[in-house]
Each structure stands twice: as C-alpha cells, then as structure tokens.
Amino acid sequence: MRVAVTIEISNQLSEVLSVIERHLESTLLAVHLYGSAVDGGLKPY
C-alpha cells in the first residue's frame, strides 16, 4: 500500500475537499478516498 500522497494529488484533494465542504459543511462527517483515484490516478477500467 502506498502511504505517501504526491504533491499533485494532495493539491487536487485540497481543492475537491474545499468544494465539498462549501456545499455540505453542516452535514459532512468524513471523506473516504477510494481506489485508483488515490493510488496513481484514475484508470480506464
């Protein structure tokens, strides 16, 4: 399992989290990162 998150992915996650928080702030409890989106980018399968 890859533990370190690259700078590029970290920046993307921060931007996405900001949008999610802006729209769901009062009800958001957690964010779950899943699959290839976290480990090396989205894959076409």
C-alpha positions as CSV (number, residue, x, y, z in Angstrom):
1,M,0.0,0.0,0.0
2,R,1.3,3.4,-0.9
3,V,1.3,5.7,2.2
4,A,2.7,8.9,0.8
5,V,0.5,11.2,-1.3
6,T,2.2,13.1,-4.1
7,I,2.1,16.9,-4.1
8,E,-0.1,16.9,-7.2
9,I,-2.7,14.5,-5.7
10,S,-2.5,16.4,-2.4
11,N,-3.3,19.7,-4.2
12,Q,-6.2,18.1,-6.1
13,L,-7.6,16.6,-2.9
14,S,-7.4,20.0,-1.1
15,E,-9.3,21.7,-3.9
16,V,-12.0,19.0,-4.1
17,L,-12.4,19.0,-0.3
18,S,-12.9,22.7,-0.3
19,V,-15.8,22.4,-2.8
20,I,-17.4,19.5,-0.8
21,E,-17.1,21.4,2.4
22,R,-18.6,24.6,0.9
23,H,-21.7,22.6,-0.1
24,L,-22.0,20.1,2.7
25,E,-20.3,21.8,5.6
26,S,-23.1,21.3,8.1
27,T,-23.6,17.6,7.4
28,L,-20.2,16.4,6.3
29,L,-18.7,13.8,8.7
30,A,-15.9,12.2,6.7
31,V,-14.3,11.9,3.3
32,H,-13.3,8.4,2.0
33,L,-10.6,8.2,-0.7
34,Y,-11.1,5.1,-2.8
35,G,-9.2,3.0,-5.3
36,S,-7.0,4.1,-8.2
37,A,-8.1,7.7,-7.8
38,V,-5.7,7.7,-4.7
39,D,-3.0,5.4,-6.0
40,G,-1.6,6.7,-9.2
41,G,-4.6,8.3,-10.9
42,L,-7.9,7.1,-12.3
43,K,-7.7,4.1,-14.5
44,P,-9.9,3.3,-17.6
45,Y,-11.4,0.0,-16.2
